[in-house]
Amino acid sequence: MKRWAAIAISAVAVSGCESKVDTPDPPAVPSGWAGIVERGSIRLAGRAWDGFDTLPSRGLPAERYRQLAEEFAARHELDVEWRMASSIAETLALVAGGHADIGVANITVTPARAEHVAFSLPLTRSQEWVIGARETGSFGVAAGTAYEETLAAHYPDARRAPVPGDADPPRFIDLIEQGVVDATIMDEAAARVVVAASPDIHMLRELPALRDHAWALPLAAQGLKGKLDEFLLERHVFDERGDEVRDWEAIVAAGRLRMLTVNAPTTYYLWRGELLGYEFEMVRAFADRHNLQLEVVVASDFSELFDWLAAGKGDLIAAGLTRTPGREARGMRFTTRYLEVRETFVTAAAPVSSLSDLAGRTVTVHPDTSYAATLAALGDGPAPDFTVEFVRQSTQSILDAVAAGTLDVTLADSHRAQLAATFHSNLQLGLAMAPQGLAWAVLAENEGLLARLNEHVRAGYRGYDFNVLRNKYFVNQRRMTRQHQHRVTGDSLSPYDELVKPAARSADLDWRLVVAQMYQESGFDPQAVSFAGAKGLLQVLPRTAQELGLDPGRLDEPEVSIRAGVSYLAWTRQRFPSLPVGEQLKFALAAYNAGAGHVRDGRRLARRLGLDGSLWFDNVEQAMLKLAEPEHARRAAHGYVRGSEVVNYVREINHRYRAYLDHFRVLENGG
């Protein structure tokens, strides 16, 4: 059983070089291993919302640390009590003050910190980068981070610019682009994302020293370090490898499987802090079956996948591939099919119901897809004259362009086409070609991995788990098409008004806005469950409920779901403190739907496009639509997002909210 608790920390301490610790009184039970066993539980401290807006483009998701810590507890039959902190400094303060047994985060090991806490075996090692617009201006680093020590060591005379204590990498993009600071210091992995996301930010210097990252333990925790280090070493968390072609034995020895993919709605994406995608979940099931950690390696373009597999950047490609002679000639072998599809012609104007309907039409596809080979074969046959146009855009972007009327025809796998038609009612699915199967690709020499992947697919093909995922991503329309009609009469908007009113009041929100959002989320159905596992009236994910200190098992209870949803909406509003109240609410709703990270990406893109990053309608919403396009998604810190869904979500709630306000205005005037 996991117990979630929150302890307030009255002062930030045990940072890079501070020594004062101001925490609650130490617990009566010691934090050594014997005391932990006697207590029957282990107290884990972590950063609240850590990794919630993180889409790893190379590596393990942040929540994997939490999973590892809970696996360690389960190994020793211990309950888990989580203590949530707002920063690394507060996490360290909890540990140093004896209120947590392990600080579970990516904590940089420094001599100053080692005076107050002990450290586990390093989990990773990283260099630090100096990034920004210029190295000679002002530096900004968050207080309480190890970067303060680095700044003092390498730039002792640097001018410091104050930054928020909870500033994360995406926040630093804004600070540098807006000229608040000129440079900062980050670990290489985060710095690479920031540099890629902004044309105004550059890598200015790569600092030579490798820094260890580990978990924190109390200095007096006798026996705990030995137990934890033994577990971490066993789980092969230590990662110093580079790119390499690996056989099955090497994959098992490393305890990690590397999945090459692209950021897209059918493969891998971030939704409200959850990592999702059909391919991602399929491969994760295989990895779990073999007790492997899944590492996701995201290519910026579809065509990169094949070169990256050959270069050893990943172990398999999972990106909705079909077997073609050309791909096999490049040294790839394909698994047994795991999903049967038909390449389908898609239009928004006159449908392509037969080959004769292609006469005089232009069909647009990516040149490296199987669709290009299919069209080439048609052109060599008796098909009428038609034009093939090649663009290096994702299938999803091409489908969106067809829906918008800027492209005429495209060819897409049926599952992609059907998903696109869910969001674009004007898309017409026409002639479908012969059935073919989607498969994963590995290098020809990796026979061991291929054999085990085939075994996994054959064992599950068209079985329960495979069908659940297929229905989740490509069949279940309910999550996008809730169109219940509730006619409003009198001063009652929903059956849950009396629960919403006090919750909204406590968060300084208008209860009518919350009801408008509730209708959008669940149609007032307290038993509603989304495709991603969000539950209840306000469709809150279990992980979010945990972050808020609520029982995720009770989200189907109206009062709990409303408390969780209102609290989460208030949290998303706090992500945009500099905006006017009215705009804050629009941005908060967008962040509730897509995640605050995607919305911040939209604000940055809006400014680059000459739009106002502080206005939602007709400005940031336009940028959100473009984040579905590869050229913009690959530069965004949080990758692809289905912008049309976010835009519609905010517009529909705003429209309903205004209608509610008008209705009450009429009531107040005696209408």
C-alpha positions, 0 to 999 in steps of 0.5 A, spaced: 500 500 500 502 506 498 501 512 503 501 519 500 503 525 505 505 532 504 510 535 509 511 543 509 518 545 509 519 552 512 526 554 509 530 551 503 536 548 505 542 543 504 543 546 497 549 547 493 553 550 499 548 552 504 548 548 511 542 551 515 536 546 515 529 548 517 525 542 518 520 539 522 522 536 529 526 529 527 521 523 527 522 518 533 523 512 529 530 512 527 532 512 519 537 506 519 535 500 516 533 496 522 528 502 524 525 502 517 524 494 518 521 495 525 516 501 522 514 496 516 514 502 511 519 507 507 519 514 507 520 516 500 521 524 498 520 526 491 519 533 487 512 534 486 510 533 479 517 531 477 517 529 470 509 531 469 511 535 463 517 531 460 517 527 454 524 524 453 527 524 447 532 519 449 532 516 455 528 513 461 522 517 463 522 521 470 517 517 473 522 511 472 525 513 478 519 513 482 518 506 480 524 503 482 524 506 489 517 502 489 520 496 487 526 497 492 520 497 497 516 491 495 523 487 494 523 488 502 516 488 503 515 495 505 509 500 505 511 506 501 510 513 504 511 519 499 513 526 501 512 531 496 517 537 495 517 543 490 525 542 489 531 538 490 533 543 495 527 541 499 527 534 498 534 534 501 532 538 507 527 532 508 532 527 508 537 531 512 532 533 517 530 525 518 523 526 515 525 521 509 529 515 508 531 516 501 530 522 496 528 520 490 530 524 484 536 526 479 540 529 485 547 532 483 552 529 488 557 535 490 562 536 496 557 541 500 551 536 499 555 530 502 556 534 508 549 533 510 546 527 506 549 521 504 548 518 496 547 512 493 550 508 488 550 513 482 544 512 477 547 516 471 553 521 470 553 527 466 557 533 463 554 540 464 553 545 459 553 553 459 547 555 454 544 561 452 545 567 448 552 570 450 557 568 455 559 575 457 552 577 460 548 575 466 547 568 469 541 565 472 541 559 476 535 557 480 537 557 488 538 551 491 541 547 485 548 544 484 549 549 478 550 555 483 557 551 485 558 550 478 557 558 476 561 560 482 567 555 480 567 557 473 564 564 473 566 567 479 565 574 477 559 573 473 553 578 474 547 574 477 540 575 475 534 572 479 530 567 477 524 563 480 526 557 485 522 552 481 524 554 474 525 548 470 528 548 463 522 550 459 522 556 463 529 558 462 527 558 454 522 564 456 527 567 461 533 567 455 529 569 449 525 574 453 532 577 455 531 576 463 538 572 463 543 571 458 546 564 460 545 559 464 548 552 466 544 545 465 546 538 465 547 536 458 540 532 457 536 537 459 540 543 455 540 539 449 532 539 449 533 547 450 538 548 445 534 544 440 527 548 442 530 555 441 534 558 435 536 564 440 539 559 445 546 556 443 551 551 447 556 556 449 561 551 453 561 544 455 564 543 462 569 538 462 567 534 469 563 528 469 558 529 475 554 523 478 547 523 479 544 519 485 539 518 490 540 522 497 540 518 504 541 520 511 548 520 514 546 516 519 542 511 515 546 505 517 545 499 513 540 502 508 545 504 503 548 497 502 541 495 501 539 500 496 546 500 492 545 492 492 538 493 489 541 499 484 547 495 481 542 489 480 537 493 476 543 495 472 541 503 472 548 505 472 549 507 464 555 509 461 554 506 454 554 509 448 551 507 441 552 500 439 549 495 436 547 489 441 544 482 440 539 479 445 544 477 450 547 484 451 540 487 451 538 483 457 545 484 460 544 491 460 537 491 463 534 496 457 531 495 451 531 501 446 525 503 442 526 507 436 520 511 434 517 518 432 513 523 436 506 522 433 499 520 435 499 513 433 506 512 436 509 516 442 507 522 445 505 526 452 498 527 454 497 530 461 503 528 464 502 521 461 507 517 456 502 514 451 502 511 444 500 505 441 507 503 439 510 505 445 505 501 449 506 495 445 513 495 446 513 496 453 508 490 454 514 486 451 519 490 455 515 488 461 515 481 460 522 480 459 523 485 465 527 490 461 526 498 462 524 501 456 528 507 453 525 511 448 529 514 442 525 519 438 528 521 431 526 528 428 524 525 422 521 518 419 527 517 414 532 518 420 530 511 423 533 506 418 540 510 419 539 510 426 538 503 427 544 501 423 548 506 427 546 502 434 542 508 436 536 503 438 535 496 438 528 496 434 524 501 430 517 501 432 513 506 428 508 503 424 512 500 419 510 495 413 515 490 410 518 492 403 523 489 399 527 496 399 527 496 407 529 489 407 535 490 402 538 495 407 539 490 412 532 490 416 528 484 418 521 485 420 517 481 425 510 478 425 505 483 423 501 485 430 496 489 426 493 489 419 491 495 415 490 497 408 493 503 405 487 508 404 486 514 399 483 520 403 480 526 401 476 532 403 473 533 396 471 528 391 472 521 394 477 516 391 472 510 390 476 507 385 482 508 381 479 511 375 477 517 380 485 518 381 485 521 374 488 528 374 489 528 382 495 530 386 497 525 391 501 527 396 506 522 401 512 522 404 518 519 400 520 514 405 514 511 406 511 505 403 505 509 400 511 512 395 512 504 393 505 503 392 503 509 388 510 508 384 507 501 382 500 504 381 503 508 376 507 503 372 500 499 371 493 501 368 491 506 373 489 513 370 494 519 370 495 522 376 501 526 380 505 524 386 508 529 390 513 528 395 513 532 402 518 531 408 512 531 413 509 526 417 503 522 415 499 526 420 501 533 418 499 531 411 492 528 413 491 535 417 493 539 410 488 534 406 482 536 411 484 543 411 484 543 403 491 545 402 492 538 399 488 534 394 489 527 396 493 522 400 494 515 402 495 513 409 494 506 413 487 505 415 488 506 422 491 513 421 486 515 416 480 513 421 484 516 427 484 523 423 477 522 421 475 522 428 478 529 429 476 532 422 469 530 420 470 532 413 475 527 411 473 522 406 476 515 406 476 512 400 479 506 396 483 501 400 488 497 398 490 490 399 491 488 407 498 488 409 501 488 416 504 493 421 511 490 424 517 492 428 524 492 425 531 490 427 537 489 424 538 482 420 543 480 425 539 481 431 536 474 430 535 473 438 531 479 439 527 478 432 525 471 435 523 473 442 519 479 439 515 474 434 514 469 440 511 475 444 506 477 438 504 470 436 502 469 443 498 475 444 496 477 436 488 478 437 488 476 444 485 480 450 491 485 451 492 486 444 485 488 442 485 492 448 490 497 446 487 497 439 480 499 441 484 504 446 487 508 440 483 506 434 476 504 435 473 507 442 470 514 439 467 516 446 473 520 448 472 524 443 465 524 441 461 526 447 455 530 445 450 529 450 445 535 450 443 537 457 438 543 456 439 548 462 433 551 466 433 555 472 439 556 476 441 549 476 447 547 471 448 540 473 447 534 478 453 536 482 453 544 483 453 544 490 459 540 490 462 544 485 461 551 488 465 550 495 471 547 491 471 552 486 470 558 491 476 555 495 481 555 489 478 562 486 474 559 480 467 561 478 463 554 479 460 555 472 467 555 469 468 548 472 461 546 470 462 547 463 469 544 463 466 538 467 461 537 461 466 537 456 470 532 460 465 527 462 458 529 460 456 529 467 458 522 468 462 520 474 463 513 471 467 516 465 474 513 464 478 516 458 482 512 453 488 514 457 485 512 464 483 519 466 477 518 471 471 521 473 467 527 472 473 532 471 477 526 468 483 526 472 489 521 471 490 517 477 497 519 477 495 527 478 490 525 484 496 522 487 500 528 486 494 532 489 494 528 495 488 524 494 486 517 493 486 515 486 482 509 487 476 514 489 476 518 483 469 515 481 466 519 487 463 525 485 466 529 491 473 526 490 473 527 482 471 535 483 476 536 488 482 533 484 479 537 478 479 543 481 485 543 484 489 541 478 486 546 474 488 551 479 495 548 479 495 549 471 493 556 472 499 557 477 503 555 471 502 562 467 503 567 473 504 573 469 498 573 465 491 577 466 486 573 470 482 572 463 487 569 459 490 565 465 484 561 465 484 560 457 491 558 458 490 553 464 484 550 460 489 548 455 494 546 460 489 541 463 487 538 456 494 538 453 499 539 459 503 545 461 509 544 457 505 543 450 502 550 452 509 553 453 511 551 447 505 554 444 507 561 447 514 560 444 512 558 437 507 564 437 512 569 439 517 566 433 511 567 428 510 574 430 503 573 434 502 575 441 504 569 446 500 572 452 493 572 448 490 565 447 484 566 441 487 567 434 494 567 437 497 562 441 491 557 439 494 558 432 501 556 434 498 550 438 495 547 431 502 548 428 505 544 433 502 538 430 507 539 424 514 535 424 518 542 423 515 545 429 514 539 433 521 537 433 524 544 435 519 544 441 521 542 448 515 537 449 514 535 442 508 533 438 501 535 440 494 534 437 493 542 437 486 541 434 484 538 440 486 543 445 484 549 441 477 545 440 477 544 448 478 551 450 473 554 445 468 549 447 468 550 454 469 558 453 463 558 449 459 554 454 461 558 460 459 564 456 452 561 455 452 559 462 453 567 464 448 569 459 443 564 462 444 567 469 444 574 467 437 573 464 435 570 470 437 575 475 434 580 470 427 576 471 427 573 465 
